Amino acid sequence: MTKELEVGFVDLRLGQMEVGDLIGLPREETVYPCAFCLETAEETPFGGHRYTKRDLLQHLREAHAHDARLGGIADPMAALQTAIDEATERFAHLVDIRTVHLMPQWFPEQGTTGILFLDELNRSHLEARQAVFQLILDRRMHRHTLPRGWIIVSAVNPATEDYQVDELYDKAFLARFLHIAFEPTAAEWLEYAGRVGVDWSIRALVSEDGKFLGDLSAKLPRVRPTPRCWSLLDKLMDGIPPDLEQEVAAGLVGPEAATAWLKLRSSTERPVKADDVLADYDKVRGRVKAYASTKGNRNDLLKVTLDDLARITEERETLADAELNGLCRFVLDCPKDLAYAYLKLRFIRNPRLRRRLSARDDLYEFVARINKEAGVSA
């Protein structure tokens, strides 16, 4: 497939790898200050940077090419080396030695695209899984960053009695993947077998009775919803074909949450936009009243609008009088428990709104009435 796509492919068999194979072997690296920067620095003691020898040479070429000590010299490379020697000798107390990791041989080169395949993830040692944790989350190993055009894919055999593998149950680790149960059919295998030239007798046997292909069922780990999973689903949502929505969502947040989300998303009712509340509340008031009614009972949609209104009012410096009026009318049209909670916890706590909201008689009467019903003195 990667050949057809004309992209790179790196296959890491994690079950056979040690931590050093993944993160690269450590070595010592000497870092130097720039002598020229040190002499002119006013705010920081080293001109703000330390450099490896290679980086210091480049820095000297770019930043100090016209310095009197370098210009007009027959052998500029020797002059650059002399500058490094000066930094080492004159500022020895600022020369430092640090530990860095060499780039692993398998690590993709910058500017390339491809698929990084983490195979046998649940056969690997725990230390190896911890090592790829940063790669999966941050797309980097120490200071080596995975090129933007590379996609990380992993494959495991299910944790059943048929396979000697570890159960993956770490919630933080599982939340970094979209989990798909891959169960090839006999027809799919036969198509592949014919393409690669598997003997006719084998294909005939499997074609006659698919049981001879073995158990192809796949069991997913226990996938549960997390804030990270919902954020990832939101990023993928527009690109998911309708017939794959259930499978993709279940692979990110689990079957139960996916079913509830798809049921809600398929509804024809949508939250009222916060901008519409502020711009012209009368145009959307009918929908708000319907959602707030006992028959409508769509507090979930009203909460989305209230959250958006709270965010907008927290970000903006001020609201026009007409916008504030729309906000207050919307809040008062919500079910009283919901309105009271958001007034107390989100809107009245906003320092930009507190005084203006407190000056409104309709809000004061509403809060006083709720307090009286609850037996709370005003």
N, C-alpha and C positions, 0 to 999 in steps of 0.2 A: 504493500500500500504506500509506504513512504517513497518507494522508487517511482510509483505513478505520480505522486504529488511532488516529486523532486525536492524533498526535504531530507534533513539529516535524521539519523536514528541512533540512539544510545541505549543499549540493553544492559541494565545492571541487575545481576542475579544476587539479590541481597542475602539470600541464604548462604552464599559462599563468601561473603565479604566481611572484612573487619572494619572497625571504625577508621583506621588509618587509610584504608583503601578509598573511603568515601570523602573524608575531609582533607586529605593530603598530609604528608609528613611535615613535622615542624622543623624549622631551622632558625638560626639566629640572624638578625639583620641589624646592621649599624645605621643609625640615623644621625645626620649632621645638621647644625645650624648653618646659615649662609653668613660668612664673615662680612660681606658687604652690607647685608641687611642689618646685621647686629650693630654696625657702626652708625647707622642712620636711624635705627628704630627709636621712637620716643615713648610710645605707649606700652609696648610689650618687650620683654627682655630678649626674645630671639627673632624679632621681626615677624612674629606670629606663626612660624612654621619650622618643622624639622624635615629633612629630606633624606631619602636613601641616596646612595652615591649616584645612581642612574638619574633619579629625579633632580638631584642637585645640579648635575651637569646640564640638564635641560633647562632648569631655572636660570642658571648663569647665562646660558646662550640667549634666552628670551628676554630676561629682565635686565641683564647687565652687559649686553653686547657692545654698548657704546661707552662703557666705563673706561676711564683713562688708563686703568691698569690692564685692560684687555684689548682696547683698540690699538691698531697699528702694530701688533705683535706678529712676528713671522710665523710662530707656531702657537696658534690660539688654543689647541688642545692641551699643550703643555701648560699654558697659562691657566686654563680651567682646572687642571689637576693641581697646580700650585695653589689655587684658591681653596680647593678642598683640603689640601694639606695645611693651609693656614688656619682653616676652621678647626681642624683636628688638633693642631698644636696650641693655638691661642685660646681656644674655647673648649678645652678638653672636658671641663666640668659640665658642658652642655651636650657633649656627644653621648648618645645613649645606645644601648643594645636591647632590642626587643625580639620576642618570639613571634614568628609569622608561619603560616602554613603554605606550603607549595601548592600550586594549582594541580589537582588530580589529573591524571592523564586522560580520563574520560570526559572532563568538563568541556562543554561546548564552547567554541570560540565566538567572540562578539561579532555581530553582524550576520550570524547564521540563523536558520530556522530549523525546527525539527520536533521530534517527539522524544522525551526522556522517559524511558520505560523502566519502572521500578517493579521488577518481577519477584515473586516469592516473598512478598512483604511479611506475611505471617509465618514464614520459615526462618526469618532473620533473627539474630540475637537482639535482645532488648536494647543493648548499647547502639547497635546499628540503626534501629528504628529511631532512637533519640537523636542520632546524628543527622538523619534525613528530615527531622522535624523542622529545623530552620529552613531547609531547602523547600519544603512543601509550603510553609507559612510565608516566608519572606523572599523566596526564590533566590537564595544566596547561601553560600558556604563561607563563613568567615568574611573575608573581603572580596570574594569572588562572586559576582552577580550573574545569574542565569540570563542569557540574552532574551529580549522581549518576545522574539519569535518562537520560543520553545514552549511546548505544552507538556505537563507532567501527567503521565498515565501509570496506573499500577494495576497488578493482577494478583489474585490469591485464589487458592483452592478453598472450598468451604470447610469450616471447622466441624467436620463430622468424623465418625469412626473410620471412614475410608482413607483419611489423610492424617499424617502426623504433623500437625501444624498447631500454632498457638491461637487461642481465641483472642480476637481484637475487641477489647471492651473499653479502652480509654476514651472517654467522651470527647476530650479535646482533640485527640488524634483523629477519631472518626469524623469529627465535624469539618475536617479539612478536605474531605473527599465527597464527590458525587458517586453514590454507590449504585451500580447497575448489575442485576443478576443476568449473567450471560448463559443461556441454555440453548445451544445449537440443536436444530432438529436433524433427523436422519436425512431428510432431503437436502439440507444445507451441506451436511458432511459429504453426501454422495456427489454433489456438484463439485465440491473441492477435490474429492478423491479422483474424479474423472479428469479434472484439469491438471493434476500433478502426476497422473499415470498410475494410480493404485491398481493392482491386478484385478481383472474382471471377476474372478471368483469371489474375492472379498466383497466387491461392490454388489455382486448378485446376492450374496448371503444377507448382507445388511439391508438391501432393498426388499428382500422377501420378508425379513423379520427384524424390525428395528431394535429388538431387545439385545441383539448381539453387538450393538454399538456401546452398550453399557449404560449406567445411570448418569444422565446428563443434567439432573436437577441441581440447582445452585441455591444455597441458603445465605441470605444476607445477614450481616451482623445487626445487632439491635441499634437501628438508626433513630435518634431522638432529635427534636428541634432544639436549636440554640440560636442566639442572636446572630452569630456569624452565618449560620445556614440560611436564615431568612434573608440576610443581606445579599448572599450569593444568589439565592433564587430570584430576588428582585433584579439583579444584574442580568440574569439569563432569560428572564421571563419573555421578553419581546422576541427572542430568537428561537423559542421552543415551538416546534410544530404541534398543533392541537392534539394529534394522536399520541404524542409522547409526553404530554404535560403530566399525566398521572405518574408515569414511571420516573421522570426526572424529579418531580417534586417529592415523591416517596423516597428517592435515593438521597435527598438532601435533608428532609425534615421528618421522615418516617411516614408510614402509610396512613395513620390516623390523622395526623396534622395535614397531610396532603389532601385527603378526602374532604376535610372540613374547609380547607382553603379553596379548593376547586368548586365546592358547592356555593361558597360565598361569592366567588369570582364570577360564576355563571349567572348570578342574579342580575336582573335588569335594573335593580335599584342601585344607585351610586351615591356616595356622600356629597353633600352640598359643598361647593368650592368656597374656601375661606375668602378668596378675593371677591366672590359674588356677594357674600354677606356684607363685606365692607363697602362695596361699590353701590349696590342697590338692593337692599334687603327685601323690599316688597316683591321683587321678581321671583325670589326663591322661598318666600315665607310659606307658601302653600305646601311645598314639599317638606319643610321643617315641621310644620304642624302635623302633617300626616305621619312622619317618622316618630314624633313625640306622642302620638295618640296611643291609647291602650290597644287599639286594634293593630296599629302599625308596629309599635314596639321595636324600633330600630335604634336602640341606644348605641349599638356598635358603630353605625354610620355617623350618628351625632358626635360620638367621641372623637372620630377621625377629624371632623370639622373643628371641634373645640381644641384639639391638640394643634392643628394647623394655625388656628387663630392665636393661640397662646404663643406659638413660635414666632409668628409674624410680629406680634406686639412686643415681644422681647427683643427682636432684632431691630425694629424700626425706632427712630428717635422720637417720633410723635405720630398721633393719629389726628386727622381732621375731625371736626365736630360731627359731620355726617357719618364718617366711618365709625366713630365711637358710638354713635346712636345705633347704627346697624349691629354692632357687636353686642350692645346691651339688650336690644330687642331679641336678638337670636338667643342669648343666654336665658332670658326670661321665658322664651317659648319652649325651651327644653324641659323635660321632666324635672320637677323641683329638686329631687335628690341629686340629680346629675348637675343641674345648674348651681346649686349650693356648693357642691364639692369643688367645681372648677373655679367659682368665684373666690372661695377661701384659699384654695391651694395654688392656683395659677395666676389669676388676673389681679386680685387685690394685692398680692405679694409683689407685683411688678411695680417698682418705684416710679416708673414713668406714667403709670395709670392710677396709682393708688388715690391721689388727691382728687382727680377728676371723677373716678368711680364713686368715691365716698360722698361727693357732692350731689349725686343723682338721687332724687327722692324715690324713684321707682325701685332702685336697687336697695336703698335703705329700708323701705317698707317690706320688700321681699325677704331680706335677711332677718329683719325683726320678727316677721311672721313665722319663719322657720324656727328661729330660736325659741319663740314662745311655744310653738307646738312641741318642741323637744324639751321644754322646761329649762331653757338656758336664759339667764338674764342678759339683756342687751348691754 
